[in-house]
Amino acid sequence: MSCPVFINEKPLFTPKKRALAVPSAALADAIKNEWQNMPRAPKPQDLPFTQFSNTAIDLIADDRCAVEQEWCRFLHTDITCYLADSPPELTTRQQKIWGPLRQWFETQCGQVLRTTTELLPITQPDNVMDGSKKLLIALSDFHLAALQTLAGLLGSAVLSFALVKRVISVEEALSASLIEEVYQSERWGEPEEMTKSRDTLIRAVKEADEFLSLL
C-alpha cells in the first residue's frame, strides 16, 4: 500500500520532486501533522518523519547498496565490540547488557563478531560484513532509512538492528547505548552541556522508533 501525503489538498514532494508516498495511512497522517504544526522557520529536526521518508524515496531507492554498505561499516566501530577491562562494575554492566545482544546478532548473521578491550580500532572480517548485509534484504527502504540513522545515533549496528527487529525496546536500546556515559556520570557528575546533548540524542532515537512503529 502506498499513501500519498497531502497538505491543504496539495500533494507533498521530496527534494527530488518525487511524490511523498509512504507505506501506511498512519505515517501519512503523522507527516501531515508535523507540517501543520511546524514553526515558521522549520529546521530538518522539526520534520523527522518527512526526513526519514525523503531518505527512503530519494536516496535509498536510488542507491540502496551504498546505504547498506554504510550501515555495515558501523560494525567496525560498534560500541558493543569495544569492552572496558576495568573497573569491574562497568565491565559487568557491559557484559550483562551487550553480551546477549551481540550473541543474538551473531546468530542472525551466522558469524562471530570480533571484540577488543584495547583502544586501537578493530576491523570486522569479510564474512561478518557479508553475513550482516544479508540481514538487510528483508527490510523495506523505509525501515533501512531508520536503521541507518539509529546506527549513528546509538553508535552500534547491533543495537540499531535489534531495535528495528523489535528484539529490544527503545528504552533498552538507549540504556545499552549510554552504559559508559551513565557510569561516568554516576561517578563524577554530569555537566549541563552533556545533559542537553543526551536529551537531544534520546529525542532523536525516540523519533526514529516512532517512525518505525508507523510503518
ChimeraX commands (.cxc) that place a marker at each C-alpha (Angstrom):
marker #1 position 0.00,0.00,0.00 radius 0.5
marker #1 position 1.25,3.48,-0.86 radius 0.5
marker #1 position -0.31,6.53,0.76 radius 0.5
marker #1 position 0.46,9.95,-0.74 radius 0.5
marker #1 position 0.68,12.88,1.66 radius 0.5
marker #1 position -1.50,15.93,1.06 radius 0.5
marker #1 position -1.40,19.33,2.77 radius 0.5
marker #1 position -4.39,21.58,2.05 radius 0.5
marker #1 position -5.38,19.14,-0.69 radius 0.5
marker #1 position -2.00,19.57,-2.42 radius 0.5
marker #1 position 0.46,16.67,-2.65 radius 0.5
marker #1 position 3.86,16.88,-0.98 radius 0.5
marker #1 position 7.01,16.08,-2.95 radius 0.5
marker #1 position 10.52,15.03,-1.98 radius 0.5
marker #1 position 13.58,17.18,-2.75 radius 0.5
marker #1 position 13.96,15.16,-5.98 radius 0.5
marker #1 position 10.39,16.10,-6.95 radius 0.5
marker #1 position 9.01,12.62,-6.33 radius 0.5
marker #1 position 5.62,12.12,-4.75 radius 0.5
marker #1 position 5.88,11.78,-0.98 radius 0.5
marker #1 position 4.02,8.46,-0.78 radius 0.5
marker #1 position 4.53,6.31,2.32 radius 0.5
marker #1 position 3.65,2.73,3.34 radius 0.5
marker #1 position 0.82,3.49,5.77 radius 0.5
marker #1 position -2.01,5.91,6.39 radius 0.5
marker #1 position -0.73,6.35,9.95 radius 0.5
marker #1 position 2.62,7.62,8.71 radius 0.5
marker #1 position 0.95,9.87,6.13 radius 0.5
marker #1 position -1.15,11.40,8.92 radius 0.5
marker #1 position 1.93,11.86,11.13 radius 0.5
marker #1 position 3.78,13.67,8.32 radius 0.5
marker #1 position 0.76,15.86,7.68 radius 0.5
marker #1 position 0.58,16.66,11.39 radius 0.5
marker #1 position 4.23,17.68,11.66 radius 0.5
marker #1 position 3.84,20.01,8.66 radius 0.5
marker #1 position 0.74,21.60,10.14 radius 0.5
marker #1 position 2.47,22.15,13.48 radius 0.5
marker #1 position 5.96,23.16,12.33 radius 0.5
marker #1 position 7.44,26.56,13.34 radius 0.5
marker #1 position 7.59,29.41,10.86 radius 0.5
marker #1 position 11.28,28.79,10.19 radius 0.5
marker #1 position 11.48,24.98,10.39 radius 0.5
marker #1 position 14.70,23.04,10.75 radius 0.5
marker #1 position 15.14,19.45,9.48 radius 0.5
marker #1 position 14.76,18.13,13.02 radius 0.5
marker #1 position 11.28,19.66,13.15 radius 0.5
marker #1 position 10.13,17.26,10.41 radius 0.5
marker #1 position 11.68,13.89,11.33 radius 0.5
marker #1 position 9.08,11.67,9.66 radius 0.5
marker #1 position 9.36,13.70,6.46 radius 0.5
marker #1 position 13.15,13.42,6.56 radius 0.5
marker #1 position 13.11,9.65,7.00 radius 0.5
marker #1 position 10.61,9.29,4.17 radius 0.5
marker #1 position 12.59,11.56,1.86 radius 0.5
marker #1 position 15.68,9.46,2.55 radius 0.5
marker #1 position 13.84,6.25,1.68 radius 0.5
marker #1 position 12.34,7.64,-1.51 radius 0.5
marker #1 position 15.19,9.76,-2.86 radius 0.5
marker #1 position 18.40,8.22,-1.52 radius 0.5
marker #1 position 17.83,4.57,-0.72 radius 0.5
marker #1 position 15.62,3.86,-3.72 radius 0.5
marker #1 position 18.38,5.20,-5.99 radius 0.5
marker #1 position 21.39,3.54,-4.33 radius 0.5
marker #1 position 20.30,1.06,-1.70 radius 0.5
marker #1 position 23.54,-0.91,-1.90 radius 0.5
marker #1 position 25.61,2.11,-0.82 radius 0.5
marker #1 position 23.38,2.69,2.20 radius 0.5
marker #1 position 23.56,-0.98,3.17 radius 0.5
marker #1 position 27.35,-0.90,2.98 radius 0.5
marker #1 position 27.47,2.27,5.06 radius 0.5
marker #1 position 25.38,0.61,7.77 radius 0.5
marker #1 position 27.63,-2.47,7.72 radius 0.5
marker #1 position 30.67,-0.25,8.26 radius 0.5
marker #1 position 29.27,0.73,11.66 radius 0.5
marker #1 position 30.25,-2.78,12.77 radius 0.5
marker #1 position 33.92,-1.77,12.71 radius 0.5
marker #1 position 33.25,0.83,15.42 radius 0.5
marker #1 position 30.28,-0.82,17.13 radius 0.5
marker #1 position 30.27,0.07,20.83 radius 0.5
marker #1 position 29.17,-3.45,21.77 radius 0.5
marker #1 position 32.50,-4.76,20.45 radius 0.5
marker #1 position 34.69,-2.35,22.43 radius 0.5
marker #1 position 34.78,-3.58,26.02 radius 0.5
marker #1 position 36.32,-1.98,29.06 radius 0.5
marker #1 position 38.83,-4.05,31.01 radius 0.5
marker #1 position 38.14,-2.07,34.20 radius 0.5
marker #1 position 36.62,-1.06,36.55 radius 0.5
marker #1 position 34.71,-4.25,37.34 radius 0.5
marker #1 position 31.35,-2.52,37.77 radius 0.5
marker #1 position 31.50,-1.11,34.23 radius 0.5
marker #1 position 32.72,-4.33,32.65 radius 0.5
marker #1 position 29.93,-6.24,34.39 radius 0.5
marker #1 position 27.30,-3.86,33.02 radius 0.5
marker #1 position 28.70,-4.15,29.52 radius 0.5
marker #1 position 28.84,-7.93,29.58 radius 0.5
marker #1 position 25.35,-8.24,31.07 radius 0.5
marker #1 position 23.68,-5.94,28.53 radius 0.5
marker #1 position 25.88,-6.09,25.43 radius 0.5
marker #1 position 26.81,-9.78,25.60 radius 0.5
marker #1 position 23.35,-11.26,24.91 radius 0.5
marker #1 position 22.62,-8.70,22.19 radius 0.5
marker #1 position 25.91,-9.37,20.46 radius 0.5
marker #1 position 25.27,-13.11,20.64 radius 0.5
marker #1 position 21.77,-12.62,19.20 radius 0.5
marker #1 position 23.21,-10.63,16.32 radius 0.5
marker #1 position 25.86,-13.29,15.68 radius 0.5
marker #1 position 23.10,-15.89,15.47 radius 0.5
marker #1 position 21.22,-13.73,12.98 radius 0.5
marker #1 position 24.18,-13.19,10.66 radius 0.5
marker #1 position 25.77,-16.59,11.23 radius 0.5
marker #1 position 29.17,-15.13,12.11 radius 0.5
marker #1 position 31.14,-14.18,15.22 radius 0.5
marker #1 position 31.99,-10.52,15.82 radius 0.5
marker #1 position 35.48,-9.51,16.81 radius 0.5
marker #1 position 35.72,-7.73,20.18 radius 0.5
marker #1 position 38.52,-5.91,21.94 radius 0.5
marker #1 position 39.50,-4.30,25.23 radius 0.5
marker #1 position 42.19,-2.23,23.51 radius 0.5
marker #1 position 41.95,1.39,22.32 radius 0.5
marker #1 position 43.09,0.53,18.81 radius 0.5
marker #1 position 40.28,0.12,16.26 radius 0.5
marker #1 position 39.32,-3.32,15.03 radius 0.5
marker #1 position 38.17,-4.43,11.59 radius 0.5
marker #1 position 35.41,-6.97,11.28 radius 0.5
marker #1 position 36.23,-9.78,8.82 radius 0.5
marker #1 position 34.60,-10.02,5.41 radius 0.5
marker #1 position 32.40,-12.95,6.43 radius 0.5
marker #1 position 30.84,-10.80,9.18 radius 0.5
marker #1 position 30.25,-7.95,6.76 radius 0.5
marker #1 position 28.71,-10.25,4.15 radius 0.5
marker #1 position 26.51,-12.04,6.67 radius 0.5
marker #1 position 25.34,-8.74,8.15 radius 0.5
marker #1 position 24.46,-7.28,4.77 radius 0.5
marker #1 position 22.24,-10.26,4.03 radius 0.5
marker #1 position 20.17,-9.34,7.09 radius 0.5
marker #1 position 19.01,-6.21,5.30 radius 0.5
marker #1 position 17.40,-7.97,2.35 radius 0.5
marker #1 position 14.06,-8.31,4.12 radius 0.5
marker #1 position 13.93,-4.66,5.22 radius 0.5
marker #1 position 11.98,-2.08,3.26 radius 0.5
marker #1 position 13.63,1.16,2.14 radius 0.5
marker #1 position 11.75,2.94,4.93 radius 0.5
marker #1 position 12.98,0.52,7.59 radius 0.5
marker #1 position 16.51,0.91,6.24 radius 0.5
marker #1 position 16.26,4.70,6.50 radius 0.5
marker #1 position 15.52,4.41,10.22 radius 0.5
marker #1 position 18.13,1.67,10.72 radius 0.5
marker #1 position 20.88,3.77,9.18 radius 0.5
marker #1 position 20.06,6.76,11.37 radius 0.5
marker #1 position 19.77,4.66,14.52 radius 0.5
marker #1 position 23.18,3.06,13.97 radius 0.5
marker #1 position 24.76,6.51,14.00 radius 0.5
marker #1 position 22.78,7.73,17.00 radius 0.5
marker #1 position 23.33,4.61,19.11 radius 0.5
marker #1 position 26.90,4.04,17.96 radius 0.5
marker #1 position 26.01,0.49,17.08 radius 0.5
marker #1 position 24.80,-1.54,14.14 radius 0.5
marker #1 position 23.95,-4.32,16.58 radius 0.5
marker #1 position 21.68,-2.15,18.73 radius 0.5
marker #1 position 20.06,-0.49,15.74 radius 0.5
marker #1 position 19.19,-3.84,14.15 radius 0.5
marker #1 position 17.86,-5.23,17.42 radius 0.5
marker #1 position 15.61,-2.19,17.79 radius 0.5
marker #1 position 14.34,-2.34,14.21 radius 0.5
marker #1 position 13.57,-6.05,14.64 radius 0.5
marker #1 position 11.81,-5.27,17.95 radius 0.5
marker #1 position 14.09,-7.54,19.96 radius 0.5
marker #1 position 14.62,-4.63,22.38 radius 0.5
marker #1 position 12.56,-1.57,23.23 radius 0.5
marker #1 position 13.68,1.99,22.57 radius 0.5
marker #1 position 14.36,2.40,26.30 radius 0.5
marker #1 position 16.56,-0.71,26.30 radius 0.5
marker #1 position 18.40,0.49,23.20 radius 0.5
marker #1 position 19.13,3.85,24.82 radius 0.5
marker #1 position 20.22,2.22,28.07 radius 0.5
marker #1 position 22.60,-0.08,26.19 radius 0.5
marker #1 position 24.00,2.81,24.16 radius 0.5
marker #1 position 24.64,5.01,27.19 radius 0.5
marker #1 position 26.21,2.48,29.56 radius 0.5
marker #1 position 29.58,4.21,29.82 radius 0.5
marker #1 position 28.14,7.75,29.87 radius 0.5
marker #1 position 25.76,6.86,32.71 radius 0.5
marker #1 position 28.53,5.12,34.64 radius 0.5
marker #1 position 30.83,8.15,34.35 radius 0.5
marker #1 position 28.01,10.49,35.38 radius 0.5
marker #1 position 27.33,8.39,38.45 radius 0.5
marker #1 position 30.97,8.69,39.47 radius 0.5
marker #1 position 31.81,12.27,38.51 radius 0.5
marker #1 position 28.57,14.09,37.92 radius 0.5
marker #1 position 27.33,15.47,34.62 radius 0.5
marker #1 position 27.92,18.93,33.06 radius 0.5
marker #1 position 24.84,20.74,31.79 radius 0.5
marker #1 position 26.02,20.52,28.18 radius 0.5
marker #1 position 26.32,16.75,28.44 radius 0.5
marker #1 position 22.78,16.55,29.77 radius 0.5
marker #1 position 21.50,18.64,26.86 radius 0.5
marker #1 position 23.41,16.50,24.37 radius 0.5
marker #1 position 21.99,13.30,25.84 radius 0.5
marker #1 position 18.46,14.74,25.81 radius 0.5
marker #1 position 18.87,15.57,22.11 radius 0.5
marker #1 position 20.07,12.03,21.43 radius 0.5
marker #1 position 17.16,10.49,23.33 radius 0.5
marker #1 position 14.67,12.61,21.40 radius 0.5
marker #1 position 16.17,11.64,18.04 radius 0.5
marker #1 position 16.22,7.92,18.86 radius 0.5
marker #1 position 12.61,8.01,20.05 radius 0.5
marker #1 position 11.56,9.80,16.86 radius 0.5
marker #1 position 13.20,7.10,14.77 radius 0.5
marker #1 position 11.49,4.43,16.87 radius 0.5
marker #1 position 8.10,6.15,16.44 radius 0.5
marker #1 position 8.69,6.30,12.69 radius 0.5
marker #1 position 9.23,2.54,12.71 radius 0.5
marker #1 position 6.02,2.00,14.65 radius 0.5
marker #1 position 4.10,3.90,11.96 radius 0.5
marker #1 position 5.29,1.74,9.06 radius 0.5
marker link #1:1,2 radius 0.2
marker link #1:2,3 radius 0.2
marker link #1:3,4 radius 0.2
marker link #1:4,5 radius 0.2
marker link #1:5,6 radius 0.2
marker link #1:6,7 radius 0.2
marker link #1:7,8 radius 0.2
marker link #1:8,9 radius 0.2
marker link #1:9,10 radius 0.2
marker link #1:10,11 radius 0.2
marker link #1:11,12 radius 0.2
marker link #1:12,13 radius 0.2
marker link #1:13,14 radius 0.2
marker link #1:14,15 radius 0.2
marker link #1:15,16 radius 0.2
marker link #1:16,17 radius 0.2
marker link #1:17,18 radius 0.2
marker link #1:18,19 radius 0.2
marker link #1:19,20 radius 0.2
marker link #1:20,21 radius 0.2
marker link #1:21,22 radius 0.2
marker link #1:22,23 radius 0.2
marker link #1:23,24 radius 0.2
marker link #1:24,25 radius 0.2
marker link #1:25,26 radius 0.2
marker link #1:26,27 radius 0.2
marker link #1:27,28 radius 0.2
marker link #1:28,29 radius 0.2
marker link #1:29,30 radius 0.2
marker link #1:30,31 radius 0.2
marker link #1:31,32 radius 0.2
marker link #1:32,33 radius 0.2
marker link #1:33,34 radius 0.2
marker link #1:34,35 radius 0.2
marker link #1:35,36 radius 0.2
marker link #1:36,37 radius 0.2
marker link #1:37,38 radius 0.2
marker link #1:38,39 radius 0.2
marker link #1:39,40 radius 0.2
marker link #1:40,41 radius 0.2
marker link #1:41,42 radius 0.2
marker link #1:42,43 radius 0.2
marker link #1:43,44 radius 0.2
marker link #1:44,45 radius 0.2
marker link #1:45,46 radius 0.2
marker link #1:46,47 radius 0.2
marker link #1:47,48 radius 0.2
marker link #1:48,49 radius 0.2
marker link #1:49,50 radius 0.2
marker link #1:50,51 radius 0.2
marker link #1:51,52 radius 0.2
marker link #1:52,53 radius 0.2
marker link #1:53,54 radius 0.2
marker link #1:54,55 radius 0.2
marker link #1:55,56 radius 0.2
marker link #1:56,57 radius 0.2
marker link #1:57,58 radius 0.2
marker link #1:58,59 radius 0.2
marker link #1:59,60 radius 0.2
marker link #1:60,61 radius 0.2
marker link #1:61,62 radius 0.2
marker link #1:62,63 radius 0.2
marker link #1:63,64 radius 0.2
marker link #1:64,65 radius 0.2
marker link #1:65,66 radius 0.2
marker link #1:66,67 radius 0.2
marker link #1:67,68 radius 0.2
marker link #1:68,69 radius 0.2
marker link #1:69,70 radius 0.2
marker link #1:70,71 radius 0.2
marker link #1:71,72 radius 0.2
marker link #1:72,73 radius 0.2
marker link #1:73,74 radius 0.2
marker link #1:74,75 radius 0.2
marker link #1:75,76 radius 0.2
marker link #1:76,77 radius 0.2
marker link #1:77,78 radius 0.2
marker link #1:78,79 radius 0.2
marker link #1:79,80 radius 0.2
marker link #1:80,81 radius 0.2
marker link #1:81,82 radius 0.2
marker link #1:82,83 radius 0.2
marker link #1:83,84 radius 0.2
marker link #1:84,85 radius 0.2
marker link #1:85,86 radius 0.2
marker link #1:86,87 radius 0.2
marker link #1:87,88 radius 0.2
marker link #1:88,89 radius 0.2
marker link #1:89,90 radius 0.2
marker link #1:90,91 radius 0.2
marker link #1:91,92 radius 0.2
marker link #1:92,93 radius 0.2
marker link #1:93,94 radius 0.2
marker link #1:94,95 radius 0.2
marker link #1:95,96 radius 0.2
marker link #1:96,97 radius 0.2
marker link #1:97,98 radius 0.2
marker link #1:98,99 radius 0.2
marker link #1:99,100 radius 0.2
marker link #1:100,101 radius 0.2
marker link #1:101,102 radius 0.2
marker link #1:102,103 radius 0.2
marker link #1:103,104 radius 0.2
marker link #1:104,105 radius 0.2
marker link #1:105,106 radius 0.2
marker link #1:106,107 radius 0.2
marker link #1:107,108 radius 0.2
marker link #1:108,109 radius 0.2
marker link #1:109,110 radius 0.2
marker link #1:110,111 radius 0.2
marker link #1:111,112 radius 0.2
marker link #1:112,113 radius 0.2
marker link #1:113,114 radius 0.2
marker link #1:114,115 radius 0.2
marker link #1:115,116 radius 0.2
marker link #1:116,117 radius 0.2
marker link #1:117,118 radius 0.2
marker link #1:118,119 radius 0.2
marker link #1:119,120 radius 0.2
marker link #1:120,121 radius 0.2
marker link #1:121,122 radius 0.2
marker link #1:122,123 radius 0.2
marker link #1:123,124 radius 0.2
marker link #1:124,125 radius 0.2
marker link #1:125,126 radius 0.2
marker link #1:126,127 radius 0.2
marker link #1:127,128 radius 0.2
marker link #1:128,129 radius 0.2
marker link #1:129,130 radius 0.2
marker link #1:130,131 radius 0.2
marker link #1:131,132 radius 0.2
marker link #1:132,133 radius 0.2
marker link #1:133,134 radius 0.2
marker link #1:134,135 radius 0.2
marker link #1:135,136 radius 0.2
marker link #1:136,137 radius 0.2
marker link #1:137,138 radius 0.2
marker link #1:138,139 radius 0.2
marker link #1:139,140 radius 0.2
marker link #1:140,141 radius 0.2
marker link #1:141,142 radius 0.2
marker link #1:142,143 radius 0.2
marker link #1:143,144 radius 0.2
marker link #1:144,145 radius 0.2
marker link #1:145,146 radius 0.2
marker link #1:146,147 radius 0.2
marker link #1:147,148 radius 0.2
marker link #1:148,149 radius 0.2
marker link #1:149,150 radius 0.2
marker link #1:150,151 radius 0.2
marker link #1:151,152 radius 0.2
marker link #1:152,153 radius 0.2
marker link #1:153,154 radius 0.2
marker link #1:154,155 radius 0.2
marker link #1:155,156 radius 0.2
marker link #1:156,157 radius 0.2
marker link #1:157,158 radius 0.2
marker link #1:158,159 radius 0.2
marker link #1:159,160 radius 0.2
marker link #1:160,161 radius 0.2
marker link #1:161,162 radius 0.2
marker link #1:162,163 radius 0.2
marker link #1:163,164 radius 0.2
marker link #1:164,165 radius 0.2
marker link #1:165,166 radius 0.2
marker link #1:166,167 radius 0.2
marker link #1:167,168 radius 0.2
marker link #1:168,169 radius 0.2
marker link #1:169,170 radius 0.2
marker link #1:170,171 radius 0.2
marker link #1:171,172 radius 0.2
marker link #1:172,173 radius 0.2
marker link #1:173,174 radius 0.2
marker link #1:174,175 radius 0.2
marker link #1:175,176 radius 0.2
marker link #1:176,177 radius 0.2
marker link #1:177,178 radius 0.2
marker link #1:178,179 radius 0.2
marker link #1:179,180 radius 0.2
marker link #1:180,181 radius 0.2
marker link #1:181,182 radius 0.2
marker link #1:182,183 radius 0.2
marker link #1:183,184 radius 0.2
marker link #1:184,185 radius 0.2
marker link #1:185,186 radius 0.2
marker link #1:186,187 radius 0.2
marker link #1:187,188 radius 0.2
marker link #1:188,189 radius 0.2
marker link #1:189,190 radius 0.2
marker link #1:190,191 radius 0.2
marker link #1:191,192 radius 0.2
marker link #1:192,193 radius 0.2
marker link #1:193,194 radius 0.2
marker link #1:194,195 radius 0.2
marker link #1:195,196 radius 0.2
marker link #1:196,197 radius 0.2
marker link #1:197,198 radius 0.2
marker link #1:198,199 radius 0.2
marker link #1:199,200 radius 0.2
marker link #1:200,201 radius 0.2
marker link #1:201,202 radius 0.2
marker link #1:202,203 radius 0.2
marker link #1:203,204 radius 0.2
marker link #1:204,205 radius 0.2
marker link #1:205,206 radius 0.2
marker link #1:206,207 radius 0.2
marker link #1:207,208 radius 0.2
marker link #1:208,209 radius 0.2
marker link #1:209,210 radius 0.2
marker link #1:210,211 radius 0.2
marker link #1:211,212 radius 0.2
marker link #1:212,213 radius 0.2
marker link #1:213,214 radius 0.2
marker link #1:214,215 radius 0.2
view
